[in-house]
Amino acid sequence: MSIAEREEEIWVNDNNHVPNQPSKYLGFVAGMASGVMKNLVGHPFDTIKVRLQTSPKGQFKGPMDCLIQTLKNEGVLGLYKGFTPPLVGWVLMDSVMLGSLHVYRRWTKEYIYPDDTKLPLMGHVVAGLGSGMTVSFVAAPIEQFKARLQVQYDAKSKQYTGPIDVATKLYRVSGIRGIYSGLFATMVFRTNFIFWWGSYELFTRWFEENTRMSKPSINFWSGGLSATVFWIFAYPADVVKQTIMTDSPIPSNKKFPHYMDAVRYIYNMRGLRGYTRGFLPSILRSFPANAAALAAFEAVMRFFANNGHK
């Protein structure tokens, strides 16, 4: 059974007030497997991307040079710096993102398109935007912890021993505002969820109408392709977000106290090309990471289904 079918089943069960539906809990467990697989496959790409986005001009010649220098100086584990925050965070982030997406789809269908038998494309776009804004409140601190750990190249630049140490030190110098200093940038970045979930619906419809692929296959390809579309549109905002999140945590020492300060800095330093630094590893990561996450999700769901947990 595909994710879309699982969601529809839960929706019907909710509307019929059927209690203790095991599929809800199985979805959470499967989401944990999805998050682990997404990080295992995608985190090395993400580390290269963040380092290219935030490094001083001339430090790396490109993605391959960054990869080679990282492996030479830090070994394979250097590619997995900052791995813990997203590993833990993806469980929570996916729950909030997909849970809120489900709720916003229901609200949009009930209050904006009550006469339609199926939620139209614009309804998916609106729900995607709402989901992006909601998950930003969870994603902002997690992504900041990850980014600060990823840009620690050696012992000299190592300020933090792990995500808890990052959170503690940020709170010590600037309170809760320091932990959420990248919230606005995160929300701007996630407005591009309209492209992700809008294109996901378009790809899904096209595959259903023009191919004989199974539901899991359609979901696999639609998920990977729509993630690629998302990154194409969202990438410049991600560069700005990462720049803000790796700024000094001390308010008086910040180079970018406002969002537009970071936008202007990137342009003044590197021109328009500055907004595409690290784009290649990001695009290379988008499809396999999301495809692997989906494969893990489906495998766990099938495992429980085949063992009697239906």
C-alpha positions in Angstrom: 0.0 0.0 0.0 1.3 3.4 -0.9 1.7 6.5 1.3 -1.2 8.1 -0.4 -3.4 5.1 0.2 -2.3 5.0 3.9 -3.2 8.6 4.3 -6.6 8.1 2.7 -7.2 5.2 5.0 -6.3 7.2 8.1 -8.5 10.1 6.9 -11.5 7.8 6.5 -10.9 6.2 9.9 -10.6 9.6 11.6 -13.9 10.7 10.0 -15.6 7.6 11.2 -14.1 8.0 14.7 -12.5 4.6 14.7 -10.2 4.5 17.8 -6.7 3.2 18.2 -5.9 2.8 14.6 -2.5 0.9 14.5 -1.7 2.4 11.1 -1.0 5.8 12.8 1.6 4.3 15.1 3.1 2.2 12.3 3.4 5.3 10.2 5.4 6.9 13.0 7.8 3.9 13.2 8.1 3.9 9.4 8.8 7.6 9.5 11.7 7.0 11.9 13.2 4.5 9.4 12.6 7.1 6.6 14.5 9.7 8.6 17.5 7.4 9.3 17.8 6.4 5.6 17.4 9.9 4.4 20.3 11.0 6.6 22.6 8.0 5.8 22.2 8.7 2.1 21.9 12.5 2.0 24.0 13.9 4.9 27.4 13.7 3.1 25.9 15.7 0.2 24.5 18.1 2.7 27.8 18.6 4.4 29.5 19.5 1.1 26.7 21.8 0.3 26.8 23.7 3.6 30.6 24.0 3.5 30.5 25.4 -0.1 27.7 27.8 0.9 29.5 29.2 4.0 33.2 28.9 3.3 35.5 31.9 2.6 36.1 32.7 -1.1 38.8 30.5 -2.5 38.8 27.8 0.2 37.3 25.3 -2.2 37.5 25.1 -6.0 34.2 23.2 -6.2 32.3 20.2 -4.8 34.9 17.6 -5.7 37.7 19.7 -4.1 35.6 20.2 -1.0 34.9 16.4 -0.9 38.6 15.6 -1.4 39.8 18.0 1.2 37.2 16.8 3.7 38.2 13.2 3.2 41.9 14.0 3.3 41.8 16.1 6.5 38.9 14.6 8.4 38.2 11.1 6.9 34.8 9.7 6.1 33.4 10.8 9.5 34.0 14.4 8.4 31.2 14.0 5.9 28.9 13.1 8.8 29.6 16.0 11.1 26.3 17.4 12.4 24.6 14.1 11.7 22.9 13.7 15.1 20.6 16.8 15.0 18.9 15.9 11.7 18.8 12.2 12.6 16.9 12.9 15.8 15.1 15.9 14.2 13.8 14.2 11.1 11.5 12.0 13.2 9.9 15.1 14.7 10.1 17.2 11.6 8.5 14.5 9.4 5.8 14.0 11.9 5.0 17.7 12.1 5.4 18.3 8.3 3.2 15.3 7.2 0.8 15.6 10.0 0.1 19.3 9.4 0.0 18.7 5.7 -2.8 16.1 6.2 -4.7 18.6 8.5 -4.3 21.5 6.0 -5.5 19.3 3.1 -8.6 18.4 5.1 -9.3 22.0 6.1 -8.7 23.2 2.5 -11.0 20.6 1.1 -13.7 21.2 3.7 -13.7 25.0 3.8 -12.4 26.1 0.4 -13.3 23.3 -2.0 -16.3 21.6 -0.3 -18.1 20.9 -3.6 -15.1 19.2 -5.3 -14.9 15.4 -5.1 -11.0 15.6 -5.1 -8.7 18.3 -3.7 -7.6 20.4 -6.7 -4.0 21.3 -7.4 -4.3 24.7 -5.8 -5.5 23.0 -2.6 -2.4 21.0 -2.5 -0.3 24.1 -3.0 -2.1 25.9 -0.1 -1.7 22.9 2.2 2.0 22.7 1.3 2.5 26.3 2.2 0.8 25.8 5.5 2.9 22.7 6.2 6.1 24.6 5.4 5.2 27.4 7.8 4.3 25.0 10.6 7.3 22.8 10.4 9.7 25.8 10.3 9.2 26.2 14.1 10.6 22.8 14.6 13.2 22.9 11.7 14.9 26.2 12.5 16.8 25.2 15.7 17.5 21.7 14.4 19.0 23.0 11.1 21.0 25.7 12.9 22.6 23.1 15.3 23.5 21.0 12.2 24.9 23.8 10.2 27.1 25.1 13.1 28.5 21.6 13.6 29.1 21.1 9.8 31.3 24.1 9.4 33.8 23.0 12.1 36.7 22.0 9.9 39.4 21.2 12.5 40.3 21.6 16.1 40.9 25.3 15.7 37.4 26.0 14.5 35.7 23.5 16.8 33.5 25.5 19.2 30.9 22.8 19.9 31.1 19.2 20.9 27.6 18.2 19.8 24.0 19.5 19.3 23.3 19.8 23.1 26.5 21.9 23.5 25.4 24.1 20.6 21.9 24.6 22.1 23.4 25.3 25.6 25.9 27.9 24.3 23.4 29.6 22.0 21.0 29.9 24.9 23.7 31.2 27.2 24.7 34.1 24.9 21.4 35.1 23.4 18.6 33.2 25.0 15.7 31.6 23.1 16.1 34.2 20.3 19.6 32.8 19.6 18.2 29.3 19.1 15.5 30.7 16.8 17.7 33.3 15.1 17.2 31.6 11.7 13.4 31.2 12.0 12.4 33.9 9.5 15.0 32.6 6.9 13.7 29.1 7.5 10.1 30.2 6.8 11.2 32.0 3.6 13.0 28.9 2.5 9.9 26.7 3.2 7.5 28.9 1.2 8.9 26.8 -1.6 6.9 23.9 -0.4 4.3 25.1 -2.8 6.5 23.8 -5.6 7.3 20.6 -3.8 3.7 19.5 -3.1 2.3 21.1 -6.2 4.7 19.3 -8.5 4.2 16.1 -6.5 0.5 16.2 -7.3 1.2 16.9 -10.9 3.8 14.1 -11.3 1.5 11.7 -9.5 -1.4 12.5 -11.9 0.8 12.2 -14.9 2.1 8.8 -13.9 -1.4 7.6 -13.1 -2.8 8.7 -16.4 0.1 7.8 -18.7 1.8 4.7 -17.2 0.9 1.3 -15.7 3.3 1.7 -12.8 2.2 0.5 -9.4 1.3 2.9 -6.7 4.6 2.5 -4.8 6.5 3.1 -8.0 4.5 6.2 -8.8 5.1 7.5 -5.3 8.8 6.7 -5.5 9.3 8.7 -8.8 7.0 11.5 -7.9 8.7 12.0 -4.6 12.2 12.1 -6.1 11.2 14.3 -9.0 9.2 16.8 -6.9 12.1 17.0 -4.4 14.3 18.0 -7.3 11.8 20.7 -8.4 11.7 22.0 -4.8 15.5 22.4 -4.6 15.7 24.2 -7.9 13.3 26.9 -6.7 14.4 26.9 -3.1 18.1 26.9 -3.3 18.9 30.6 -3.2 16.8 31.0 -0.1 18.7 28.0 1.4 22.1 29.8 0.8 20.8 32.8 2.7 19.4 30.7 5.5 22.7 28.8 6.0 24.6 32.1 6.0 22.4 33.5 8.7 22.5 30.3 10.8 26.3 30.2 10.8 26.7 33.9 11.8 28.0 34.8 15.2 25.6 33.8 18.0 26.4 37.0 19.9 23.9 39.7 19.0 26.4 42.5 19.0 28.8 40.6 16.8 26.4 39.6 14.1 27.2 40.4 10.5 23.6 39.8 9.4 21.1 41.0 12.0 18.5 41.2 9.3 17.6 38.9 6.4 18.5 41.4 3.7 21.9 41.9 5.2 22.8 38.3 4.3 21.2 38.7 0.8 23.3 41.8 0.1 26.5 40.2 1.6 26.2 37.1 -0.7 25.7 39.3 -3.8 28.5 41.7 -2.9 30.9 38.9 -2.3 30.1 36.6 -5.2 27.4 38.2 -7.4 24.4 36.1 -8.5 26.5 33.0 -8.6 26.8 33.2 -4.8 23.2 32.1 -4.5 24.1 28.8 -6.3 27.2 27.7 -4.4 26.8 24.1 -3.4 23.9 23.6 -5.8 25.3 20.5 -7.4 25.6 18.3 -4.3 22.2 19.5 -3.2 20.6 18.4 -6.5 22.5 15.2 -6.5 21.3 14.5 -3.0 17.6 15.4 -3.5 16.5 12.4 -5.6 18.4 9.5 -4.0 17.8 10.7 -0.4 14.1 11.1 -0.8 13.8 7.9 -2.9 15.7 6.0 -0.2 13.5 7.5 2.5 10.4 6.4 0.6 11.8 2.9 0.1 12.5 2.6 3.8 9.1 3.8 4.7 7.4 1.3 2.4 9.6 -1.5 3.5 8.7 -1.0 7.2 5.0 -0.7 6.4 5.1 -3.9 4.4 7.0 -5.7 7.1 4.3 -4.9 9.7 1.5 -5.6 7.3 3.0 -9.1 6.4 3.3 -9.9 10.1 -0.3 -9.3 10.9 -0.3 -5.6 12.0 -3.0 -4.4 9.6 
